[in-house]
Amino acid sequence: MKVAVVGLGYVGAVTAACLASRGHDVWGVDVDPAKVDEIRGGRSPVAEPGLDALVAQVVADGTLHATTSCTDALDRADVSLVCVGTPSAARGGTDLFYVRRAVDDIVAALRSVRPPPSRQHSVVIRSTVPPGTVEDVVSPALASGLVGTQITVGAAMCPEFLREGSGIADFYTSPFVVVGTADPRVAETVTSMFDFIDQPVRVVDIRVAEALKYACNAFHATKVSFANELSRVFRLLGVDSREVMSLFCEDPVLNISPAYLRPGFAFGGSCLPKDLRSLLHLARMNSADLPLLAGTLATNELVINEAVERVLACDARTVALLGLSFKMNTDDLRESPNVELAERLIGKGFDLRIYDPIVNPARLIGANRRHVESKLPHLKRLLAHEPGETLEGADVAIVSSSDPAVLDALLMNPPPCLVDISGRLGGEVESLPGYQGLGW
């Protein structure tokens, strides 16, 4: 297919050359004539290993062209890939000036090339943009700009995951190919365009695709700061943090894995809170600042606050809490955020009833027993034997347990308001009228 790549910086140049190397007729367009001249001369406009040779090859093959004319690039083009910069604005937001200008240029070009009435064109954003940009900025601009024409245009978000310095390898071995669009024709076009990549194309909601790049980059930044914070305190304790992190990365089950990377409720239990506090104490004793890890405790507290605020917003008096331990299939209540939540709701005067399929007060011993007695001294009176009993007459249910008996009870006797703090309840429960997820 013919592909127009709007913007010939790092992302655009790599994208254009790699697509051209797979047989697409690629036209790169940029307002900077110097970049265009570089590509026309068979050279990369940016410093990227291997890109000079690839550009020289595809220009010689006649599959890569460059122009300052958006009209030339879009003449008979099937798809436009917007790869322009999205720099920070003065207050930290995203400056969408170049995206808006690119879309306006695409609209003007589409109007001037006068394609046949049956023509379908896809405008795909590759630049990193805030969720809502395609729906609130790009699509309205396309619709209003093409009023009165017979041109059919669909929009999509297809985030890139290219690292400077390894962009070509990253393009061909992308961890995933994600297309956010509500238009099946656009999804089909993008899927066909990337069919040489050995990854299935994931078609998702537009905002999910837009948010994905932010999630990835925020996590990468967090990992860098996490390793640096640990090194800051470990060095003062005579520990080589490089060896620690090398061993740390050998665990693919919990450390380098999907474990814990799922939105839900706050962390708790007998290990994470106390060990994090201990590490922060060690840092303080050695005059080392660990703001990232200190913020981890603070953001955990905000999750519990959010759950309380959700209950308050439901205008409820009777609350059913389904799940009390810090995670399923254990009766460990030590520093369980659910216990903390229960204590706060009681303190605010709510009539609270609790069900947990594992917890039996008579079998709690040691520190586990002492902790819950300090927080919920009347736990035995609050506990119900069946989830249906807990839900009877409840104005709101807070659900952290996905035990089958809990799910059945919710479907049989759905409360007016259901706050899911698990994220694992499933479609039937999530379709109930009063359902709301804590973070989704």
Summary of the structure (lengths in Angstrom):
residues: 440
radius of gyration: 27.4
end to end distance: 37.9
largest distance: 80.9
contacts: 1405
relative contact order: 0.07
helix: 46%
strand: 14%
